[in-house]
Amino acid sequence: MVMSIERVFTRHCPKSTSPGQSIFRRSVNPIQSEDILVILGTVQHAHPLGVRVLNAQIGNDHGDRTMVVGAIHRVLVDKQIENDIARAMANAVVFEVCDAPACQTCRGNGIHPKLGGIEPCPRCEGSGRLNPSERNILRVINCHLTSEDEITRHRFRTKLYPLYMDMVDKLLVTANEASHAIRKHLKAFEE
């Protein structure tokens, strides 16, 4: 029985579990809260941004969310995007990756529920989360702009969308790598 990543992140806070409490109640090798902290620390050392994305996404940690926004902002500024637009885009990227609601059709697992787990969910396209429309993305970006100028749909499509999607993809990949590393450590711990 391998613990889900969601369970790891919701149970990793020392306040939420009492000392010595086992995560697996009937398992031969129960994982203690302290063991989860060690696993998360090890993975965070190898995949710091990925763990922050997962913690913002699953654990709703606002501090980690802010740090992910800051990391994306710095990358966009390095790519010659204006500071204000880079900050607004970074917020929109993190909104899409961390704050988008779970898909109700597949219940967040990304697999079509009626096809026996062989096809991706058609509603969320296998992501497990509802992807915001271009209009919603643009609304989030314009909401975070401090200047008076709003970004037009044409400018977003022609100049900013490729960078936006590149940042979304990078966050999803790094979160997936961290998730895979956590699963690997959990599986090794159980054996």
Disulfide bonds with the S-S distance in Angstrom:
none
